Amino acid sequence: MSAPVTGRRARRARRPRAVWLGWLFAAPAIVMYGTFVLRPLLLTVQYSLYDWNGIGPSTWVGLDNYRRLLTDSELFATIVHAFELIVFFSFVPVLLGLFVAATIRNIAASRLATVARTVLFLPQVIPLVAAGIMWSWLLSSTGLANELLSAVGLDSITRAWLGEFDTALPAVGVIGAWVLVGLCTLLLLAGMSKIDPALYEAARLDGAGPIREFFSITLPSLRQEIGVCVTVTVIAALASFDIVYIATQGGPGNSTMVPGLEIYYLAFSEREVGMASALAVALVLLVLAVVLPIQRLTRDGSR
């Protein structure tokens, strides 16, 4: 009896040491996270309750900055623009990614599949600033897009795509879709590679065609991967900054102004740090409100 009891006591004595050793290894990461993530986040919440220019004394305004966010049409429009970009940044890349991934899967043994994967992933390698500059040239009034339209006799619809109120935001959306479609394709293609080929063989024996196979086997099996794609692309749309800043700087007028760019202008151009902080907090809450249900649906569907 004494030997098992002694062994249990030794294990209990070692357990606290193991716990403290684990915390010791995690301490540097915890300190860095607290210093560079949690502390700025809490300070942002604090600043959002003040009227402050970033230099002089601050004035307590409570929730006035948040009330202004809901009542100021220009500020509220930036959030609307971000949701409009979700159509281009999320829905288009995911739908195109499904189609392209299914096509590549059918020709997986050929060299064309490897070339297609490489070409589609290139936008992820190119810096977004460079991509924004490149597309600004392509979509300018004398750019390649208008040259091609003129070449096929469609001169009547040529325009400065990034310079007109009606087309600027969709044009920015096209740039975002181009950047994200490759990422979605590769994620979905990786998901398709995990599907048991026996499922397709059984479906073919039952007389199912390619379309029936896609909707009955492929699509349900990719629920998690689609959830990841939608999450990443929705966050990219709501938190978009660099592409918009390089391509349009929020213009013409405020037709492409998004929350991230508005925060930058409020804080560094108009010196309204309190209002910029309130918009930043609202953006974080908005991202969480949109992303958490997506994660929940994905988790429930994967069980």
ChimeraX commands (.cxc) that place a marker at each C-alpha (Angstrom):
marker #1 position 0.00,0.00,0.00 radius 0.5
marker #1 position 2.82,2.41,0.77 radius 0.5
marker #1 position 4.37,2.21,-2.72 radius 0.5
marker #1 position 1.26,3.35,-4.70 radius 0.5
marker #1 position 0.59,6.10,-2.16 radius 0.5
marker #1 position 4.16,7.32,-2.44 radius 0.5
marker #1 position 3.89,7.32,-6.24 radius 0.5
marker #1 position 0.70,9.38,-6.17 radius 0.5
marker #1 position 2.29,11.89,-3.82 radius 0.5
marker #1 position 5.29,12.21,-6.12 radius 0.5
marker #1 position 3.01,12.85,-9.12 radius 0.5
marker #1 position 1.08,15.50,-7.16 radius 0.5
marker #1 position 4.35,17.18,-6.22 radius 0.5
marker #1 position 5.53,17.23,-9.84 radius 0.5
marker #1 position 2.22,18.58,-11.21 radius 0.5
marker #1 position 2.52,22.15,-9.79 radius 0.5
marker #1 position 6.09,22.32,-11.06 radius 0.5
marker #1 position 4.92,21.33,-14.56 radius 0.5
marker #1 position 2.15,23.96,-14.47 radius 0.5
marker #1 position 4.52,26.72,-13.40 radius 0.5
marker #1 position 7.05,25.62,-16.00 radius 0.5
marker #1 position 4.37,25.88,-18.69 radius 0.5
marker #1 position 3.41,29.38,-17.55 radius 0.5
marker #1 position 7.09,30.33,-17.55 radius 0.5
marker #1 position 7.47,29.33,-21.19 radius 0.5
marker #1 position 4.24,31.14,-22.12 radius 0.5
marker #1 position 5.13,34.30,-20.18 radius 0.5
marker #1 position 7.07,36.09,-22.98 radius 0.5
marker #1 position 4.20,35.57,-25.43 radius 0.5
marker #1 position 1.64,36.68,-22.82 radius 0.5
marker #1 position 3.64,39.83,-22.06 radius 0.5
marker #1 position 3.99,40.68,-25.76 radius 0.5
marker #1 position 0.29,40.04,-26.39 radius 0.5
marker #1 position -0.74,42.14,-23.42 radius 0.5
marker #1 position 1.61,44.98,-24.37 radius 0.5
marker #1 position 0.93,45.19,-28.08 radius 0.5
marker #1 position -2.68,43.90,-28.35 radius 0.5
marker #1 position -4.67,44.13,-25.11 radius 0.5
marker #1 position -3.25,47.43,-23.87 radius 0.5
marker #1 position -3.79,49.32,-27.18 radius 0.5
marker #1 position -7.28,47.83,-27.39 radius 0.5
marker #1 position -8.20,49.05,-23.90 radius 0.5
marker #1 position -6.67,52.46,-24.60 radius 0.5
marker #1 position -8.74,52.71,-27.78 radius 0.5
marker #1 position -11.90,52.06,-25.78 radius 0.5
marker #1 position -10.79,54.72,-23.28 radius 0.5
marker #1 position -10.00,57.30,-26.00 radius 0.5
marker #1 position -13.41,56.70,-27.60 radius 0.5
marker #1 position -15.05,58.26,-24.54 radius 0.5
marker #1 position -13.15,61.54,-24.90 radius 0.5
marker #1 position -12.87,64.46,-27.28 radius 0.5
marker #1 position -9.13,64.60,-27.88 radius 0.5
marker #1 position -6.85,65.88,-30.63 radius 0.5
marker #1 position -4.00,63.55,-29.67 radius 0.5
marker #1 position -1.82,66.29,-28.13 radius 0.5
marker #1 position -3.69,68.70,-25.87 radius 0.5
marker #1 position -5.99,68.06,-22.93 radius 0.5
marker #1 position -8.93,65.74,-23.44 radius 0.5
marker #1 position -12.59,66.31,-22.60 radius 0.5
marker #1 position -14.93,63.61,-21.34 radius 0.5
marker #1 position -17.87,63.15,-23.74 radius 0.5
marker #1 position -19.11,59.71,-22.72 radius 0.5
marker #1 position -21.00,57.98,-25.52 radius 0.5
marker #1 position -21.34,61.10,-27.70 radius 0.5
marker #1 position -18.80,59.78,-30.21 radius 0.5
marker #1 position -20.88,56.63,-30.64 radius 0.5
marker #1 position -24.08,58.65,-31.02 radius 0.5
marker #1 position -22.38,60.70,-33.71 radius 0.5
marker #1 position -21.36,57.50,-35.45 radius 0.5
marker #1 position -25.01,56.49,-35.74 radius 0.5
marker #1 position -26.36,59.93,-36.66 radius 0.5
marker #1 position -23.64,61.26,-38.99 radius 0.5
marker #1 position -24.59,60.06,-42.47 radius 0.5
marker #1 position -21.02,60.27,-43.81 radius 0.5
marker #1 position -19.61,58.13,-40.99 radius 0.5
marker #1 position -22.44,55.62,-41.22 radius 0.5
marker #1 position -21.97,55.42,-45.01 radius 0.5
marker #1 position -18.46,54.05,-44.51 radius 0.5
marker #1 position -19.96,51.01,-42.75 radius 0.5
marker #1 position -22.50,50.58,-45.56 radius 0.5
marker #1 position -19.66,50.65,-48.11 radius 0.5
marker #1 position -17.82,47.94,-46.15 radius 0.5
marker #1 position -20.89,45.69,-46.30 radius 0.5
marker #1 position -21.20,46.33,-50.03 radius 0.5
marker #1 position -17.61,45.22,-50.45 radius 0.5
marker #1 position -18.48,41.88,-48.81 radius 0.5
marker #1 position -20.29,40.95,-52.03 radius 0.5
marker #1 position -17.06,41.36,-54.01 radius 0.5
marker #1 position -14.51,40.36,-51.37 radius 0.5
marker #1 position -16.40,37.32,-50.07 radius 0.5
marker #1 position -19.26,35.99,-52.20 radius 0.5
marker #1 position -17.50,36.34,-55.56 radius 0.5
marker #1 position -14.18,34.71,-54.48 radius 0.5
marker #1 position -15.93,31.85,-52.67 radius 0.5
marker #1 position -18.29,31.07,-55.57 radius 0.5
marker #1 position -15.53,31.37,-58.17 radius 0.5
marker #1 position -13.21,29.39,-55.91 radius 0.5
marker #1 position -15.71,26.53,-55.73 radius 0.5
marker #1 position -16.05,26.42,-59.51 radius 0.5
marker #1 position -12.31,26.71,-60.20 radius 0.5
marker #1 position -11.36,24.21,-57.47 radius 0.5
marker #1 position -13.86,21.66,-58.83 radius 0.5
marker #1 position -12.45,22.18,-62.34 radius 0.5
marker #1 position -8.82,21.81,-61.19 radius 0.5
marker #1 position -9.74,18.67,-59.23 radius 0.5
marker #1 position -11.06,17.06,-62.40 radius 0.5
marker #1 position -7.75,17.71,-64.20 radius 0.5
marker #1 position -5.52,17.13,-61.16 radius 0.5
marker #1 position -3.20,14.75,-63.05 radius 0.5
marker #1 position -2.31,17.27,-65.78 radius 0.5
marker #1 position 0.34,19.99,-65.75 radius 0.5
marker #1 position -2.38,22.56,-66.36 radius 0.5
marker #1 position -3.65,22.02,-62.81 radius 0.5
marker #1 position -0.25,22.92,-61.33 radius 0.5
marker #1 position 0.04,26.01,-63.54 radius 0.5
marker #1 position -3.50,27.08,-62.61 radius 0.5
marker #1 position -2.79,26.77,-58.87 radius 0.5
marker #1 position 0.39,28.82,-59.22 radius 0.5
marker #1 position -1.22,31.56,-61.29 radius 0.5
marker #1 position -4.27,31.82,-59.02 radius 0.5
marker #1 position -2.12,32.12,-55.89 radius 0.5
marker #1 position 0.12,34.86,-57.32 radius 0.5
marker #1 position -2.10,37.74,-56.05 radius 0.5
marker #1 position -1.42,36.51,-52.50 radius 0.5
marker #1 position 2.32,36.90,-53.09 radius 0.5
marker #1 position 2.11,40.35,-54.68 radius 0.5
marker #1 position 2.04,43.16,-52.06 radius 0.5
marker #1 position -1.39,44.80,-51.90 radius 0.5
marker #1 position 0.16,48.22,-52.49 radius 0.5
marker #1 position 1.66,46.98,-55.77 radius 0.5
marker #1 position -1.64,45.33,-56.70 radius 0.5
marker #1 position -3.50,48.58,-56.04 radius 0.5
marker #1 position -1.09,50.57,-58.23 radius 0.5
marker #1 position -1.29,48.00,-61.01 radius 0.5
marker #1 position -5.09,47.99,-61.04 radius 0.5
marker #1 position -5.17,51.78,-60.90 radius 0.5
marker #1 position -3.27,51.78,-64.19 radius 0.5
marker #1 position -5.47,49.06,-65.69 radius 0.5
marker #1 position -8.72,50.82,-64.78 radius 0.5
marker #1 position -7.69,54.38,-65.64 radius 0.5
marker #1 position -9.34,56.25,-68.51 radius 0.5
marker #1 position -6.44,55.26,-70.80 radius 0.5
marker #1 position -5.81,51.88,-69.17 radius 0.5
marker #1 position -5.84,48.40,-70.59 radius 0.5
marker #1 position -9.46,47.74,-69.59 radius 0.5
marker #1 position -10.73,50.65,-71.70 radius 0.5
marker #1 position -8.34,49.80,-74.54 radius 0.5
marker #1 position -9.79,46.29,-74.72 radius 0.5
marker #1 position -13.35,47.62,-74.65 radius 0.5
marker #1 position -12.53,50.03,-77.46 radius 0.5
marker #1 position -10.93,47.25,-79.46 radius 0.5
marker #1 position -14.19,45.27,-79.47 radius 0.5
marker #1 position -16.34,48.29,-80.30 radius 0.5
marker #1 position -17.60,49.13,-76.81 radius 0.5
marker #1 position -16.28,52.70,-76.69 radius 0.5
marker #1 position -19.57,53.92,-75.26 radius 0.5
marker #1 position -19.01,52.24,-71.90 radius 0.5
marker #1 position -15.34,53.19,-71.43 radius 0.5
marker #1 position -14.72,55.43,-68.44 radius 0.5
marker #1 position -12.38,56.10,-65.54 radius 0.5
marker #1 position -13.64,53.16,-63.53 radius 0.5
marker #1 position -12.05,54.30,-60.27 radius 0.5
marker #1 position -12.91,57.94,-60.83 radius 0.5
marker #1 position -16.71,57.90,-61.16 radius 0.5
marker #1 position -19.22,57.75,-58.32 radius 0.5
marker #1 position -21.21,54.83,-59.76 radius 0.5
marker #1 position -18.31,52.55,-60.63 radius 0.5
marker #1 position -15.56,53.34,-58.11 radius 0.5
marker #1 position -16.74,51.04,-55.30 radius 0.5
marker #1 position -17.48,48.06,-57.61 radius 0.5
marker #1 position -14.07,48.59,-59.23 radius 0.5
marker #1 position -12.40,48.41,-55.81 radius 0.5
marker #1 position -14.46,45.27,-55.18 radius 0.5
marker #1 position -13.11,43.71,-58.36 radius 0.5
marker #1 position -9.56,44.30,-57.13 radius 0.5
marker #1 position -10.38,42.64,-53.82 radius 0.5
marker #1 position -12.03,39.68,-55.55 radius 0.5
marker #1 position -8.94,39.24,-57.75 radius 0.5
marker #1 position -6.71,39.18,-54.67 radius 0.5
marker #1 position -8.81,36.70,-52.68 radius 0.5
marker #1 position -10.07,34.24,-55.30 radius 0.5
marker #1 position -6.76,32.35,-55.37 radius 0.5
marker #1 position -6.69,31.91,-51.60 radius 0.5
marker #1 position -10.26,30.59,-51.57 radius 0.5
marker #1 position -9.51,28.25,-54.47 radius 0.5
marker #1 position -6.52,26.67,-52.73 radius 0.5
marker #1 position -8.36,26.30,-49.42 radius 0.5
marker #1 position -11.31,24.63,-51.14 radius 0.5
marker #1 position -9.02,22.48,-53.26 radius 0.5
marker #1 position -7.28,21.25,-50.11 radius 0.5
marker #1 position -10.69,20.38,-48.68 radius 0.5
marker #1 position -11.67,18.48,-51.81 radius 0.5
marker #1 position -8.51,16.38,-51.59 radius 0.5
marker #1 position -9.72,15.00,-48.23 radius 0.5
marker #1 position -13.04,13.71,-49.59 radius 0.5
marker #1 position -13.14,9.91,-49.85 radius 0.5
marker #1 position -13.11,8.93,-53.58 radius 0.5
marker #1 position -15.37,5.98,-52.70 radius 0.5
marker #1 position -18.22,8.45,-52.19 radius 0.5
marker #1 position -17.95,9.59,-55.81 radius 0.5
marker #1 position -17.71,6.02,-57.06 radius 0.5
marker #1 position -20.86,5.07,-55.16 radius 0.5
marker #1 position -22.66,8.13,-56.53 radius 0.5
marker #1 position -21.67,7.22,-60.11 radius 0.5
marker #1 position -22.96,3.68,-59.60 radius 0.5
marker #1 position -26.28,5.22,-58.58 radius 0.5
marker #1 position -26.30,7.24,-61.82 radius 0.5
marker #1 position -25.33,10.62,-60.41 radius 0.5
marker #1 position -23.76,13.11,-62.82 radius 0.5
marker #1 position -21.07,15.75,-62.09 radius 0.5
marker #1 position -23.61,18.36,-60.96 radius 0.5
marker #1 position -25.36,15.95,-58.60 radius 0.5
marker #1 position -21.99,14.83,-57.21 radius 0.5
marker #1 position -21.00,18.44,-56.56 radius 0.5
marker #1 position -24.18,19.38,-54.66 radius 0.5
marker #1 position -24.62,16.05,-52.86 radius 0.5
marker #1 position -21.01,15.21,-51.93 radius 0.5
marker #1 position -18.52,18.00,-52.59 radius 0.5
marker #1 position -20.45,20.97,-51.24 radius 0.5
marker #1 position -21.56,19.37,-47.93 radius 0.5
marker #1 position -18.04,18.02,-47.34 radius 0.5
marker #1 position -16.54,21.52,-47.71 radius 0.5
marker #1 position -18.63,23.15,-44.98 radius 0.5
marker #1 position -15.61,23.88,-42.77 radius 0.5
marker #1 position -13.43,25.13,-45.63 radius 0.5
marker #1 position -16.22,27.38,-46.90 radius 0.5
marker #1 position -16.59,28.73,-43.36 radius 0.5
marker #1 position -12.89,29.59,-43.25 radius 0.5
marker #1 position -13.05,31.27,-46.67 radius 0.5
marker #1 position -16.11,33.32,-45.75 radius 0.5
marker #1 position -14.57,34.33,-42.42 radius 0.5
marker #1 position -11.27,35.47,-43.94 radius 0.5
marker #1 position -12.88,37.32,-46.83 radius 0.5
marker #1 position -15.55,39.04,-44.71 radius 0.5
marker #1 position -12.86,40.32,-42.35 radius 0.5
marker #1 position -10.87,41.52,-45.37 radius 0.5
marker #1 position -13.92,43.45,-46.62 radius 0.5
marker #1 position -14.86,45.04,-43.29 radius 0.5
marker #1 position -11.26,45.93,-42.40 radius 0.5
marker #1 position -10.15,46.93,-45.91 radius 0.5
marker #1 position -7.67,49.79,-46.07 radius 0.5
marker #1 position -4.61,49.42,-48.27 radius 0.5
marker #1 position -6.32,48.66,-51.59 radius 0.5
marker #1 position -8.82,51.49,-51.12 radius 0.5
marker #1 position -6.13,53.94,-50.02 radius 0.5
marker #1 position -3.89,53.20,-53.00 radius 0.5
marker #1 position -6.65,52.98,-55.62 radius 0.5
marker #1 position -9.01,55.82,-54.69 radius 0.5
marker #1 position -8.09,57.28,-51.27 radius 0.5
marker #1 position -11.81,57.14,-50.50 radius 0.5
marker #1 position -12.89,59.14,-53.55 radius 0.5
marker #1 position -14.43,60.33,-55.70 radius 0.5
marker #1 position -16.11,62.28,-52.94 radius 0.5
marker #1 position -16.64,59.68,-50.23 radius 0.5
marker #1 position -18.03,57.01,-52.54 radius 0.5
marker #1 position -15.34,54.46,-51.59 radius 0.5
marker #1 position -14.68,55.57,-48.03 radius 0.5
marker #1 position -14.51,52.56,-45.69 radius 0.5
marker #1 position -14.15,52.41,-41.89 radius 0.5
marker #1 position -10.42,51.65,-41.89 radius 0.5
marker #1 position -9.63,54.61,-44.13 radius 0.5
marker #1 position -12.01,56.91,-42.23 radius 0.5
marker #1 position -10.26,55.98,-38.96 radius 0.5
marker #1 position -6.93,56.95,-40.53 radius 0.5
marker #1 position -8.22,60.32,-41.76 radius 0.5
marker #1 position -9.99,61.13,-38.49 radius 0.5
marker #1 position -6.95,60.33,-36.36 radius 0.5
marker #1 position -4.11,61.74,-38.45 radius 0.5
marker #1 position -5.67,64.40,-40.70 radius 0.5
marker #1 position -8.57,65.82,-38.70 radius 0.5
marker #1 position -6.99,65.14,-35.28 radius 0.5
marker #1 position -10.24,63.63,-33.91 radius 0.5
marker #1 position -8.66,60.79,-31.97 radius 0.5
marker #1 position -11.75,60.18,-29.86 radius 0.5
marker #1 position -14.04,59.81,-32.87 radius 0.5
marker #1 position -11.48,57.64,-34.67 radius 0.5
marker #1 position -11.24,55.39,-31.60 radius 0.5
marker #1 position -15.04,55.09,-31.40 radius 0.5
marker #1 position -15.19,54.04,-35.05 radius 0.5
marker #1 position -12.37,51.55,-34.45 radius 0.5
marker #1 position -14.23,50.01,-31.50 radius 0.5
marker #1 position -17.42,49.86,-33.56 radius 0.5
marker #1 position -15.51,48.16,-36.37 radius 0.5
marker #1 position -14.14,45.50,-34.00 radius 0.5
marker #1 position -17.62,44.82,-32.63 radius 0.5
marker #1 position -19.01,44.70,-36.16 radius 0.5
marker #1 position -16.42,42.16,-37.28 radius 0.5
marker #1 position -17.16,40.00,-34.23 radius 0.5
marker #1 position -20.92,40.28,-34.79 radius 0.5
marker #1 position -20.53,39.06,-38.37 radius 0.5
marker #1 position -17.78,36.47,-37.93 radius 0.5
marker #1 position -18.92,34.69,-34.75 radius 0.5
marker #1 position -22.23,33.46,-36.26 radius 0.5
marker #1 position -20.31,32.19,-39.29 radius 0.5
marker #1 position -17.98,30.26,-36.99 radius 0.5
marker #1 position -20.92,28.94,-35.01 radius 0.5
marker #1 position -22.73,27.69,-38.12 radius 0.5
marker #1 position -19.56,26.08,-39.40 radius 0.5
marker #1 position -18.87,24.33,-36.10 radius 0.5
marker #1 position -22.43,23.04,-35.78 radius 0.5
marker #1 position -22.42,21.79,-39.36 radius 0.5
marker #1 position -19.14,19.93,-38.94 radius 0.5
marker #1 position -20.35,17.71,-36.10 radius 0.5
marker link #1:1,2 radius 0.2
marker link #1:2,3 radius 0.2
marker link #1:3,4 radius 0.2
marker link #1:4,5 radius 0.2
marker link #1:5,6 radius 0.2
marker link #1:6,7 radius 0.2
marker link #1:7,8 radius 0.2
marker link #1:8,9 radius 0.2
marker link #1:9,10 radius 0.2
marker link #1:10,11 radius 0.2
marker link #1:11,12 radius 0.2
marker link #1:12,13 radius 0.2
marker link #1:13,14 radius 0.2
marker link #1:14,15 radius 0.2
marker link #1:15,16 radius 0.2
marker link #1:16,17 radius 0.2
marker link #1:17,18 radius 0.2
marker link #1:18,19 radius 0.2
marker link #1:19,20 radius 0.2
marker link #1:20,21 radius 0.2
marker link #1:21,22 radius 0.2
marker link #1:22,23 radius 0.2
marker link #1:23,24 radius 0.2
marker link #1:24,25 radius 0.2
marker link #1:25,26 radius 0.2
marker link #1:26,27 radius 0.2
marker link #1:27,28 radius 0.2
marker link #1:28,29 radius 0.2
marker link #1:29,30 radius 0.2
marker link #1:30,31 radius 0.2
marker link #1:31,32 radius 0.2
marker link #1:32,33 radius 0.2
marker link #1:33,34 radius 0.2
marker link #1:34,35 radius 0.2
marker link #1:35,36 radius 0.2
marker link #1:36,37 radius 0.2
marker link #1:37,38 radius 0.2
marker link #1:38,39 radius 0.2
marker link #1:39,40 radius 0.2
marker link #1:40,41 radius 0.2
marker link #1:41,42 radius 0.2
marker link #1:42,43 radius 0.2
marker link #1:43,44 radius 0.2
marker link #1:44,45 radius 0.2
marker link #1:45,46 radius 0.2
marker link #1:46,47 radius 0.2
marker link #1:47,48 radius 0.2
marker link #1:48,49 radius 0.2
marker link #1:49,50 radius 0.2
marker link #1:50,51 radius 0.2
marker link #1:51,52 radius 0.2
marker link #1:52,53 radius 0.2
marker link #1:53,54 radius 0.2
marker link #1:54,55 radius 0.2
marker link #1:55,56 radius 0.2
marker link #1:56,57 radius 0.2
marker link #1:57,58 radius 0.2
marker link #1:58,59 radius 0.2
marker link #1:59,60 radius 0.2
marker link #1:60,61 radius 0.2
marker link #1:61,62 radius 0.2
marker link #1:62,63 radius 0.2
marker link #1:63,64 radius 0.2
marker link #1:64,65 radius 0.2
marker link #1:65,66 radius 0.2
marker link #1:66,67 radius 0.2
marker link #1:67,68 radius 0.2
marker link #1:68,69 radius 0.2
marker link #1:69,70 radius 0.2
marker link #1:70,71 radius 0.2
marker link #1:71,72 radius 0.2
marker link #1:72,73 radius 0.2
marker link #1:73,74 radius 0.2
marker link #1:74,75 radius 0.2
marker link #1:75,76 radius 0.2
marker link #1:76,77 radius 0.2
marker link #1:77,78 radius 0.2
marker link #1:78,79 radius 0.2
marker link #1:79,80 radius 0.2
marker link #1:80,81 radius 0.2
marker link #1:81,82 radius 0.2
marker link #1:82,83 radius 0.2
marker link #1:83,84 radius 0.2
marker link #1:84,85 radius 0.2
marker link #1:85,86 radius 0.2
marker link #1:86,87 radius 0.2
marker link #1:87,88 radius 0.2
marker link #1:88,89 radius 0.2
marker link #1:89,90 radius 0.2
marker link #1:90,91 radius 0.2
marker link #1:91,92 radius 0.2
marker link #1:92,93 radius 0.2
marker link #1:93,94 radius 0.2
marker link #1:94,95 radius 0.2
marker link #1:95,96 radius 0.2
marker link #1:96,97 radius 0.2
marker link #1:97,98 radius 0.2
marker link #1:98,99 radius 0.2
marker link #1:99,100 radius 0.2
marker link #1:100,101 radius 0.2
marker link #1:101,102 radius 0.2
marker link #1:102,103 radius 0.2
marker link #1:103,104 radius 0.2
marker link #1:104,105 radius 0.2
marker link #1:105,106 radius 0.2
marker link #1:106,107 radius 0.2
marker link #1:107,108 radius 0.2
marker link #1:108,109 radius 0.2
marker link #1:109,110 radius 0.2
marker link #1:110,111 radius 0.2
marker link #1:111,112 radius 0.2
marker link #1:112,113 radius 0.2
marker link #1:113,114 radius 0.2
marker link #1:114,115 radius 0.2
marker link #1:115,116 radius 0.2
marker link #1:116,117 radius 0.2
marker link #1:117,118 radius 0.2
marker link #1:118,119 radius 0.2
marker link #1:119,120 radius 0.2
marker link #1:120,121 radius 0.2
marker link #1:121,122 radius 0.2
marker link #1:122,123 radius 0.2
marker link #1:123,124 radius 0.2
marker link #1:124,125 radius 0.2
marker link #1:125,126 radius 0.2
marker link #1:126,127 radius 0.2
marker link #1:127,128 radius 0.2
marker link #1:128,129 radius 0.2
marker link #1:129,130 radius 0.2
marker link #1:130,131 radius 0.2
marker link #1:131,132 radius 0.2
marker link #1:132,133 radius 0.2
marker link #1:133,134 radius 0.2
marker link #1:134,135 radius 0.2
marker link #1:135,136 radius 0.2
marker link #1:136,137 radius 0.2
marker link #1:137,138 radius 0.2
marker link #1:138,139 radius 0.2
marker link #1:139,140 radius 0.2
marker link #1:140,141 radius 0.2
marker link #1:141,142 radius 0.2
marker link #1:142,143 radius 0.2
marker link #1:143,144 radius 0.2
marker link #1:144,145 radius 0.2
marker link #1:145,146 radius 0.2
marker link #1:146,147 radius 0.2
marker link #1:147,148 radius 0.2
marker link #1:148,149 radius 0.2
marker link #1:149,150 radius 0.2
marker link #1:150,151 radius 0.2
marker link #1:151,152 radius 0.2
marker link #1:152,153 radius 0.2
marker link #1:153,154 radius 0.2
marker link #1:154,155 radius 0.2
marker link #1:155,156 radius 0.2
marker link #1:156,157 radius 0.2
marker link #1:157,158 radius 0.2
marker link #1:158,159 radius 0.2
marker link #1:159,160 radius 0.2
marker link #1:160,161 radius 0.2
marker link #1:161,162 radius 0.2
marker link #1:162,163 radius 0.2
marker link #1:163,164 radius 0.2
marker link #1:164,165 radius 0.2
marker link #1:165,166 radius 0.2
marker link #1:166,167 radius 0.2
marker link #1:167,168 radius 0.2
marker link #1:168,169 radius 0.2
marker link #1:169,170 radius 0.2
marker link #1:170,171 radius 0.2
marker link #1:171,172 radius 0.2
marker link #1:172,173 radius 0.2
marker link #1:173,174 radius 0.2
marker link #1:174,175 radius 0.2
marker link #1:175,176 radius 0.2
marker link #1:176,177 radius 0.2
marker link #1:177,178 radius 0.2
marker link #1:178,179 radius 0.2
marker link #1:179,180 radius 0.2
marker link #1:180,181 radius 0.2
marker link #1:181,182 radius 0.2
marker link #1:182,183 radius 0.2
marker link #1:183,184 radius 0.2
marker link #1:184,185 radius 0.2
marker link #1:185,186 radius 0.2
marker link #1:186,187 radius 0.2
marker link #1:187,188 radius 0.2
marker link #1:188,189 radius 0.2
marker link #1:189,190 radius 0.2
marker link #1:190,191 radius 0.2
marker link #1:191,192 radius 0.2
marker link #1:192,193 radius 0.2
marker link #1:193,194 radius 0.2
marker link #1:194,195 radius 0.2
marker link #1:195,196 radius 0.2
marker link #1:196,197 radius 0.2
marker link #1:197,198 radius 0.2
marker link #1:198,199 radius 0.2
marker link #1:199,200 radius 0.2
marker link #1:200,201 radius 0.2
marker link #1:201,202 radius 0.2
marker link #1:202,203 radius 0.2
marker link #1:203,204 radius 0.2
marker link #1:204,205 radius 0.2
marker link #1:205,206 radius 0.2
marker link #1:206,207 radius 0.2
marker link #1:207,208 radius 0.2
marker link #1:208,209 radius 0.2
marker link #1:209,210 radius 0.2
marker link #1:210,211 radius 0.2
marker link #1:211,212 radius 0.2
marker link #1:212,213 radius 0.2
marker link #1:213,214 radius 0.2
marker link #1:214,215 radius 0.2
marker link #1:215,216 radius 0.2
marker link #1:216,217 radius 0.2
marker link #1:217,218 radius 0.2
marker link #1:218,219 radius 0.2
marker link #1:219,220 radius 0.2
marker link #1:220,221 radius 0.2
marker link #1:221,222 radius 0.2
marker link #1:222,223 radius 0.2
marker link #1:223,224 radius 0.2
marker link #1:224,225 radius 0.2
marker link #1:225,226 radius 0.2
marker link #1:226,227 radius 0.2
marker link #1:227,228 radius 0.2
marker link #1:228,229 radius 0.2
marker link #1:229,230 radius 0.2
marker link #1:230,231 radius 0.2
marker link #1:231,232 radius 0.2
marker link #1:232,233 radius 0.2
marker link #1:233,234 radius 0.2
marker link #1:234,235 radius 0.2
marker link #1:235,236 radius 0.2
marker link #1:236,237 radius 0.2
marker link #1:237,238 radius 0.2
marker link #1:238,239 radius 0.2
marker link #1:239,240 radius 0.2
marker link #1:240,241 radius 0.2
marker link #1:241,242 radius 0.2
marker link #1:242,243 radius 0.2
marker link #1:243,244 radius 0.2
marker link #1:244,245 radius 0.2
marker link #1:245,246 radius 0.2
marker link #1:246,247 radius 0.2
marker link #1:247,248 radius 0.2
marker link #1:248,249 radius 0.2
marker link #1:249,250 radius 0.2
marker link #1:250,251 radius 0.2
marker link #1:251,252 radius 0.2
marker link #1:252,253 radius 0.2
marker link #1:253,254 radius 0.2
marker link #1:254,255 radius 0.2
marker link #1:255,256 radius 0.2
marker link #1:256,257 radius 0.2
marker link #1:257,258 radius 0.2
marker link #1:258,259 radius 0.2
marker link #1:259,260 radius 0.2
marker link #1:260,261 radius 0.2
marker link #1:261,262 radius 0.2
marker link #1:262,263 radius 0.2
marker link #1:263,264 radius 0.2
marker link #1:264,265 radius 0.2
marker link #1:265,266 radius 0.2
marker link #1:266,267 radius 0.2
marker link #1:267,268 radius 0.2
marker link #1:268,269 radius 0.2
marker link #1:269,270 radius 0.2
marker link #1:270,271 radius 0.2
marker link #1:271,272 radius 0.2
marker link #1:272,273 radius 0.2
marker link #1:273,274 radius 0.2
marker link #1:274,275 radius 0.2
marker link #1:275,276 radius 0.2
marker link #1:276,277 radius 0.2
marker link #1:277,278 radius 0.2
marker link #1:278,279 radius 0.2
marker link #1:279,280 radius 0.2
marker link #1:280,281 radius 0.2
marker link #1:281,282 radius 0.2
marker link #1:282,283 radius 0.2
marker link #1:283,284 radius 0.2
marker link #1:284,285 radius 0.2
marker link #1:285,286 radius 0.2
marker link #1:286,287 radius 0.2
marker link #1:287,288 radius 0.2
marker link #1:288,289 radius 0.2
marker link #1:289,290 radius 0.2
marker link #1:290,291 radius 0.2
marker link #1:291,292 radius 0.2
marker link #1:292,293 radius 0.2
marker link #1:293,294 radius 0.2
marker link #1:294,295 radius 0.2
marker link #1:295,296 radius 0.2
marker link #1:296,297 radius 0.2
marker link #1:297,298 radius 0.2
marker link #1:298,299 radius 0.2
marker link #1:299,300 radius 0.2
marker link #1:300,301 radius 0.2
marker link #1:301,302 radius 0.2
marker link #1:302,303 radius 0.2
view
